[in-house]
Amino acid sequence: MRSRAFLVGLGLQSPTTAPRDIDLSNVPLPPPRHSLVELLQPCAPLIALTRPYGESEVTEESNELTEAPASLSPSQYTLGDGRAWGVKVRPKGVAWVVDTSPWVRPKHRIRRRTISDCLDNDRPSIMAAIMDAGSVTTCHKPQHVISPEEVRQRKVLDLRRWYCISRPQYRRSCGLSSVVSCWNFLYSTLGAGSLPAITQEQGLAILGFQPPYDNIRFGPFTGNTTLLRWFRQIGDYFNVRGSSYLLYKPHGRNRTPGETAESARGKLSAGLRDDSYAFVYHCENHYFCPIGYEETPYHAVSAYRGLRHSEESEFWMLIGDPSQKNPAIHCKRWTDVVRDLSCENPFFLDIRHTERGLQRRQCGQQMRTKRKGGNLHCIMAFRRLPSSPCLPLNLSAGNVQAFQKDTERRKRSSRGKMGTKRQGLSSWTRSGEP
């Protein structure tokens, strides 16, 4: 209804006539409110920038502003070539030419010359250079090739020591497990001995502990001298000879005066090459056993050369761990080990986590040494001594009784406390120290 009223208002339809199709072709369109030039006036700076660099504002094709005709139809708002009325348009065919060859990779790679091509082209000169003995420089000739014996001196790992590591351990029984590992290597057929190997349970039973072993708190009563005493008691039980002592302990009680890091390193390396020695390393809240080492040269050219001095290499110690929560074998620098042993309370270095650096015990933590400046960390050595010669068959009854009494006396003394407190070692343990 509104459209009909609109048509009636325009005079195109009478109010009484019926609706019919109406021809609107003769209806004039209203004039535009704004001209195209006025609409494009804000874009004039952008259109002017489309000219190439160095082109003049007036070109041959458009040198003046075009004017719109008086009667403008809707189809005549733009020129036939797309130009708008009153707007300067860039000429046709103007474009920038950019050389992109430096940034475009070739489709086909350039074929490189092979060895056969070089030999085919320059065979006489190359063969002459190869045959000439003077053309080979001396830097490619090894001055000295290391021998297998020298390699054995630099890289030592006795697999029997690793076989004897008692792993896994009981809860907090790293000290006893380390002693059992050393004893098995020295005296059992699993290592370098002739006796049957013993287990942790047998060692605990010999020392008087009762199961369940997981409930035993070894920490409060386990120390360096405790491990030395346990080794002696197990040796007395099987009637074998041996010795145990502190190899290197620079600080704290029972320290080793006069022992330096270099001398301790030499004794440790010599002992690891000898199957009559075993070692235990006491680190931060843990005990484990060194089983080998490697001397790594500082320079790459010395990889297959013999080392004249120990200063030319870095000493790495291989340590077997009885705890199942840690790697089976640790590889630590000797400098870090010395740094750990040289720390004084309350500072300490956890050799199993050297990435943490030097740490300090807080007041709330358990202080393992009452006085400042002490350190319980050390390296202990255990040695197998030659067995006593066999008794003669015509031994008298009195001598046999004396020998039995002496054996019983030594067994009773092994169950008690250590008699001699010097250096924290007993007379039995000091007798075999070199």
C-alpha positions as CSV (number, residue, x, y, z in Angstrom):
1,M,0.0,0.0,0.0
2,R,2.8,2.4,0.7
3,S,4.4,1.8,-2.7
4,R,1.0,2.5,-4.4
5,A,0.6,5.7,-2.5
6,F,4.2,6.6,-3.5
7,L,3.3,6.1,-7.2
8,V,0.1,8.0,-6.9
9,G,2.1,10.9,-5.4
10,L,4.4,10.9,-8.4
11,G,1.5,11.0,-10.7
12,L,2.3,7.6,-12.2
13,Q,-1.0,6.0,-11.1
14,S,-4.4,7.3,-10.4
15,P,-6.1,6.4,-7.2
16,T,-8.9,4.6,-8.9
17,T,-6.9,2.6,-11.4
18,A,-6.0,-1.0,-10.8
19,P,-2.3,-1.9,-10.3
20,R,-0.4,-2.6,-13.6
21,D,3.1,-2.9,-14.8
22,I,4.8,0.5,-15.0
23,D,7.7,1.5,-17.3
24,L,10.3,3.4,-15.3
25,S,12.7,3.9,-18.2
26,N,11.6,7.5,-18.7
27,V,11.9,8.5,-15.0
28,P,15.0,10.8,-14.6
29,L,17.5,9.9,-12.0
30,P,18.3,12.4,-9.3
31,P,21.6,14.2,-9.6
32,P,24.5,13.0,-7.5
33,R,25.1,14.9,-4.3
34,H,28.9,14.9,-4.7
35,S,31.0,14.8,-7.8
36,L,33.6,12.1,-8.3
37,V,36.4,14.7,-8.2
38,E,35.2,15.8,-4.7
39,L,35.1,12.1,-3.6
40,L,38.7,11.4,-4.8
41,Q,40.1,14.6,-3.6
42,P,41.5,13.1,-0.2
43,C,43.2,10.4,-2.3
44,A,45.1,12.8,-4.5
45,P,48.5,12.5,-2.6
46,L,48.3,8.7,-2.8
47,I,47.5,8.8,-6.5
48,A,50.3,11.2,-7.1
49,L,52.7,8.8,-5.5
50,T,52.0,6.1,-8.1
51,R,54.2,7.9,-10.6
52,P,57.6,6.3,-11.1
53,Y,60.6,8.1,-9.7
54,G,61.8,11.0,-11.9
55,E,58.5,11.2,-14.0
56,S,57.2,14.7,-14.5
57,E,53.8,15.6,-13.3
58,V,52.5,16.5,-16.8
59,T,52.8,13.5,-19.2
60,E,52.1,13.3,-22.9
61,E,49.0,11.2,-22.5
62,S,47.4,13.3,-19.7
63,N,48.8,16.9,-19.6
64,E,45.7,18.6,-18.2
65,L,42.8,17.8,-15.9
66,T,39.9,16.3,-17.8
67,E,36.6,18.1,-17.4
68,A,33.3,16.4,-17.0
69,P,30.6,17.0,-19.6
70,A,27.6,19.1,-18.7
71,S,25.1,16.3,-18.9
72,L,26.8,13.3,-17.1
73,S,25.1,9.9,-17.4
74,P,25.8,7.1,-15.0
75,S,27.9,5.3,-17.5
76,Q,30.1,8.4,-18.1
77,Y,31.5,8.8,-14.6
78,T,34.8,7.2,-15.7
79,L,36.8,7.3,-18.9
80,G,36.9,4.3,-21.2
81,D,40.5,3.5,-20.2
82,G,39.6,3.5,-16.5
83,R,40.6,7.1,-15.7
84,A,38.4,9.2,-13.5
85,W,37.4,12.7,-14.4
86,G,39.8,15.3,-13.1
87,V,42.4,12.8,-11.9
88,K,45.9,12.5,-13.2
89,V,46.5,8.8,-14.1
90,R,50.0,7.2,-14.6
91,P,50.7,6.3,-18.2
92,K,50.3,2.8,-19.5
93,G,53.3,0.5,-19.7
94,V,55.3,2.2,-16.8
95,A,56.7,-0.3,-14.3
96,W,59.8,-1.0,-12.2
97,V,62.2,-3.6,-13.3
98,V,64.0,-5.3,-10.3
99,D,66.9,-7.8,-10.8
100,T,66.2,-10.7,-8.5
101,S,68.8,-13.0,-9.8
102,P,71.1,-12.7,-6.7
103,W,68.3,-14.0,-4.5
104,V,67.0,-16.7,-6.7
105,R,68.7,-20.1,-6.4
106,P,69.3,-21.9,-9.6
107,K,66.9,-24.7,-10.4
108,H,69.7,-27.1,-11.2
109,R,72.8,-27.4,-8.9
110,I,76.1,-26.9,-10.4
111,R,77.8,-30.3,-10.8
112,R,81.0,-30.4,-8.7
113,R,84.1,-32.0,-9.9
114,T,84.7,-35.5,-8.6
115,I,88.0,-37.2,-7.8
116,S,87.8,-39.1,-11.1
117,D,87.4,-35.9,-13.1
118,C,90.5,-34.4,-11.4
119,L,92.5,-37.6,-12.0
120,D,91.4,-37.7,-15.7
121,N,92.3,-34.1,-16.2
122,D,95.4,-33.8,-14.1
123,R,96.5,-37.4,-13.8
124,P,100.2,-36.8,-14.5
125,S,100.7,-34.0,-12.0
126,I,98.7,-35.7,-9.2
127,M,100.4,-39.0,-9.6
128,A,103.8,-37.3,-9.6
129,A,102.8,-35.5,-6.3
130,I,101.7,-38.8,-4.8
131,M,104.9,-40.6,-5.8
132,D,107.0,-37.8,-4.5
133,A,108.0,-38.7,-0.9
134,G,108.9,-35.2,-0.1
135,S,105.5,-33.9,-0.8
136,V,104.0,-35.6,2.3
137,T,104.4,-33.3,5.3
138,T,105.6,-34.5,8.6
139,C,102.4,-33.4,10.4
140,H,100.5,-36.4,8.9
141,K,103.2,-38.9,10.1
142,P,102.5,-40.0,13.8
143,Q,105.7,-39.5,15.7
144,H,104.8,-42.2,18.3
145,V,101.9,-44.7,18.3
146,I,100.8,-45.7,21.8
147,S,101.3,-49.3,22.7
148,P,98.6,-51.5,24.3
149,E,100.6,-51.5,27.6
150,E,100.5,-47.8,27.7
151,V,96.8,-47.8,27.1
152,R,96.3,-50.2,30.0
153,Q,98.2,-47.7,32.2
154,R,95.9,-44.9,31.2
155,K,92.6,-46.7,31.2
156,V,92.0,-49.1,34.0
157,L,88.7,-50.9,34.7
158,D,88.8,-54.4,36.3
159,L,85.4,-55.9,35.5
160,R,85.7,-58.1,38.6
161,R,85.4,-55.1,40.8
162,W,82.2,-54.2,39.1
163,Y,80.9,-57.8,39.4
164,C,81.5,-57.6,43.1
165,I,79.5,-54.5,43.7
166,S,76.6,-55.5,46.0
167,R,73.7,-53.7,44.2
168,P,71.0,-53.0,45.2
169,Q,71.5,-52.3,48.8
170,Y,69.3,-52.2,51.8
171,R,67.9,-48.9,53.0
172,R,70.9,-46.8,54.3
173,S,73.2,-49.8,54.2
174,C,75.7,-48.3,51.7
175,G,78.5,-48.7,54.2
176,L,78.0,-52.4,54.8
177,S,77.3,-53.0,51.2
178,S,80.6,-51.4,50.3
179,V,82.5,-53.5,52.8
180,V,80.9,-56.6,51.4
181,S,81.8,-55.6,47.9
182,C,85.5,-55.1,48.8
183,W,85.7,-58.3,50.7
184,N,84.2,-60.3,47.8
185,F,86.7,-58.8,45.4
186,L,89.7,-59.5,47.7
187,Y,88.8,-63.0,48.9
188,S,86.0,-64.6,46.9
189,T,86.1,-66.4,43.5
190,L,83.8,-63.6,42.2
191,G,86.9,-61.4,42.4
192,A,90.6,-62.2,42.9
193,G,90.2,-64.7,45.8
194,S,89.4,-68.4,46.4
195,L,86.6,-68.4,48.9
196,P,82.8,-68.4,48.1
197,A,81.3,-65.0,47.8
198,I,79.2,-63.8,50.7
199,T,75.9,-61.8,50.6
200,Q,74.8,-58.8,52.5
201,E,72.6,-61.0,54.7
202,Q,75.6,-63.2,55.6
203,G,77.7,-60.2,56.4
204,L,75.0,-58.7,58.6
205,A,74.5,-62.0,60.4
206,I,78.3,-62.3,61.0
207,L,78.3,-58.8,62.5
208,G,75.3,-59.6,64.8
209,F,72.4,-57.9,63.1
210,Q,69.0,-59.5,63.0
211,P,66.3,-59.2,60.3
212,P,64.4,-57.3,59.1
213,Y,67.4,-55.4,57.7
214,D,65.3,-52.7,56.1
215,N,64.3,-51.4,59.5
216,I,67.9,-50.9,60.7
217,R,69.0,-47.3,60.9
218,F,72.7,-47.6,59.9
219,G,73.3,-43.9,59.7
220,P,73.7,-43.0,63.4
221,F,76.4,-45.6,64.1
222,T,78.1,-46.0,60.7
223,G,81.3,-44.2,60.3
224,N,84.8,-44.6,58.8
225,T,86.2,-46.6,61.7
226,T,83.0,-48.7,61.8
227,L,83.7,-49.8,58.2
228,L,87.3,-50.7,59.1
229,R,86.1,-52.7,62.1
230,W,83.5,-54.6,60.1
231,F,86.1,-55.6,57.5
232,R,88.3,-56.9,60.3
233,Q,85.5,-58.9,61.9
234,I,84.5,-60.5,58.6
235,G,88.1,-61.4,58.0
236,D,88.5,-62.9,61.4
237,Y,85.3,-65.0,60.9
238,F,86.8,-66.6,57.8
239,N,90.3,-66.7,59.2
240,V,91.9,-64.6,56.5
241,R,94.5,-61.9,56.8
242,G,94.1,-58.4,55.7
243,S,94.5,-54.7,56.5
244,S,92.5,-51.5,56.3
245,Y,93.5,-47.9,56.7
246,L,92.6,-44.4,55.7
247,L,94.3,-43.6,52.4
248,Y,93.6,-39.9,52.1
249,K,91.8,-37.6,54.6
250,P,93.1,-34.0,54.6
251,H,90.8,-32.6,57.3
252,G,89.0,-33.7,60.5
253,R,89.7,-36.4,63.0
254,N,92.2,-39.2,62.0
255,R,93.4,-37.1,59.1
256,T,96.5,-38.3,57.1
257,P,99.2,-35.7,57.7
258,G,101.8,-35.4,55.0
259,E,99.6,-37.0,52.4
260,T,99.0,-34.7,49.4
261,A,96.5,-35.0,46.6
262,E,99.2,-36.0,44.1
263,S,100.6,-38.8,46.3
264,A,97.1,-40.0,47.1
265,R,96.3,-40.1,43.4
266,G,99.4,-42.1,42.7
267,K,98.6,-44.6,45.4
268,L,95.0,-44.9,44.3
269,S,95.9,-45.5,40.6
270,A,98.5,-48.1,41.7
271,G,96.0,-49.9,43.9
272,L,93.4,-50.0,41.2
273,R,95.9,-51.8,39.0
274,D,96.6,-54.3,41.8
275,D,94.0,-56.9,42.6
276,S,95.1,-57.1,46.3
277,Y,93.6,-53.6,47.0
278,A,90.1,-52.4,47.2
279,F,88.8,-48.9,48.1
280,V,85.8,-47.2,49.6
281,Y,85.0,-43.5,49.0
282,H,83.1,-41.7,51.8
283,C,81.2,-38.8,50.2
284,E,78.3,-36.7,51.3
285,N,75.9,-39.0,53.1
286,H,77.0,-42.1,51.1
287,Y,79.6,-44.8,50.6
288,F,80.7,-46.4,47.3
289,C,83.7,-48.1,45.7
290,P,86.2,-46.8,43.2
291,I,86.6,-49.5,40.5
292,G,88.8,-47.8,37.8
293,Y,90.1,-44.6,36.3
294,E,91.2,-42.9,33.1
295,E,93.9,-40.4,32.4
296,T,92.5,-38.1,29.6
297,P,95.1,-36.0,27.8
298,Y,94.5,-32.2,27.6
299,H,95.3,-32.0,23.9
300,A,93.7,-33.9,21.0
301,V,97.0,-34.7,19.3
302,S,98.0,-36.8,22.4
303,A,95.0,-39.2,22.1
304,Y,97.3,-42.0,20.9
305,R,100.5,-40.8,22.4
306,G,102.2,-41.9,25.6
307,L,102.1,-39.5,28.5
308,R,105.4,-38.6,30.1
309,H,104.0,-36.7,33.1
310,S,100.7,-36.7,35.0
311,E,100.4,-33.0,34.5
312,E,99.6,-33.6,30.8
313,S,96.3,-35.4,31.6
314,E,93.2,-35.1,33.7
315,F,92.4,-37.9,36.1
316,W,88.9,-39.3,36.0
317,M,87.8,-41.8,38.7
318,L,85.2,-44.5,38.0
319,I,83.1,-45.4,41.0
320,G,80.7,-48.3,41.4
321,D,77.5,-47.4,43.4
322,P,75.6,-50.0,45.4
323,S,72.5,-47.8,45.6
324,Q,69.9,-48.6,42.9
325,K,68.7,-45.0,43.0
326,N,71.9,-43.8,41.4
327,P,73.8,-44.7,38.2
328,A,75.7,-48.0,38.4
329,I,79.0,-46.3,37.6
330,H,80.0,-42.6,38.3
331,C,82.8,-40.9,36.5
332,K,84.2,-37.9,38.5
333,R,87.2,-35.7,38.1
334,W,89.9,-36.1,40.6
335,T,89.9,-32.3,41.1
336,D,86.3,-32.5,42.2
337,V,87.1,-35.4,44.6
338,V,90.0,-33.4,46.1
339,R,87.7,-30.4,46.4
340,D,85.1,-32.5,48.2
341,L,87.7,-33.9,50.7
342,S,89.2,-30.5,51.2
343,C,86.0,-28.8,52.3
344,E,85.5,-27.9,55.9
345,N,82.3,-27.7,57.8
346,P,79.7,-26.1,57.3
347,F,80.7,-26.1,53.6
348,F,80.5,-29.3,51.5
349,L,80.4,-30.6,47.9
350,D,78.1,-33.4,46.9
351,I,80.2,-35.4,44.5
352,R,77.1,-37.1,43.1
353,H,75.7,-33.7,42.1
354,T,78.6,-31.5,41.2
355,E,76.3,-29.2,39.2
356,R,75.0,-27.8,42.5
357,G,78.4,-26.5,43.4
358,L,79.8,-25.7,46.8
359,Q,76.9,-25.8,49.4
360,R,76.6,-24.6,53.0
361,R,74.7,-26.5,55.7
362,Q,72.0,-24.5,57.3
363,C,71.3,-24.3,61.0
364,G,68.2,-26.5,60.6
365,Q,70.1,-29.3,58.8
366,Q,71.8,-32.2,60.6
367,M,75.4,-31.2,61.5
368,R,77.5,-34.3,61.1
369,T,80.5,-32.7,62.7
370,K,80.1,-30.8,66.0
371,R,83.1,-28.5,65.4
372,K,83.7,-26.2,62.5
373,G,86.5,-27.1,60.2
374,G,85.9,-30.9,60.4
375,N,85.2,-33.2,57.5
376,L,84.2,-36.9,57.6
377,H,84.8,-37.5,53.9
378,C,87.8,-39.7,53.0
379,I,89.1,-42.6,50.9
380,M,89.7,-45.9,52.7
381,A,91.9,-48.7,51.5
382,F,91.5,-52.4,52.1
383,R,94.3,-54.9,51.4
384,R,94.5,-58.7,51.2
385,L,97.6,-60.0,52.9
386,P,99.3,-63.3,52.0
387,S,98.0,-66.2,54.0
388,S,100.1,-67.8,56.7
389,P,102.1,-70.8,55.7
390,C,100.6,-74.3,56.3
391,L,101.4,-75.9,59.7
392,P,103.8,-78.9,59.6
393,L,102.3,-82.3,60.0
394,N,104.5,-83.1,63.1
395,L,103.2,-80.1,65.0
396,S,103.2,-80.8,68.7
397,A,100.0,-80.8,70.7
398,G,101.1,-77.9,72.8
399,N,101.7,-75.7,69.7
400,V,98.3,-76.7,68.3
401,Q,96.6,-75.7,71.6
402,A,98.5,-72.3,71.6
403,F,97.4,-71.7,68.0
404,Q,93.8,-72.4,68.8
405,K,93.9,-70.1,71.9
406,D,95.4,-67.3,69.8
407,T,92.6,-67.8,67.2
408,E,89.9,-67.7,69.8
409,R,91.4,-64.6,71.4
410,R,91.4,-62.8,68.1
411,K,87.8,-63.7,67.5
412,R,86.8,-62.4,70.9
413,S,88.7,-59.2,70.3
414,S,86.9,-58.7,67.0
415,R,83.5,-58.8,68.7
416,G,84.5,-56.0,71.0
417,K,85.7,-52.5,70.5
418,M,88.9,-51.7,68.7
419,G,91.9,-51.8,71.1
420,T,94.0,-49.1,69.7
421,K,92.5,-45.6,69.0
422,R,95.5,-44.2,67.1
423,Q,94.4,-42.9,63.7
424,G,91.1,-44.7,64.5
425,L,92.7,-48.1,63.6
426,S,93.5,-51.2,65.5
427,S,96.9,-53.0,65.6
428,W,95.5,-55.6,63.2
429,T,94.5,-53.1,60.6
430,R,97.8,-51.2,60.9
431,S,100.0,-54.3,60.5
432,G,99.6,-54.6,56.8
433,E,99.6,-50.9,55.8
434,P,102.5,-50.3,53.3
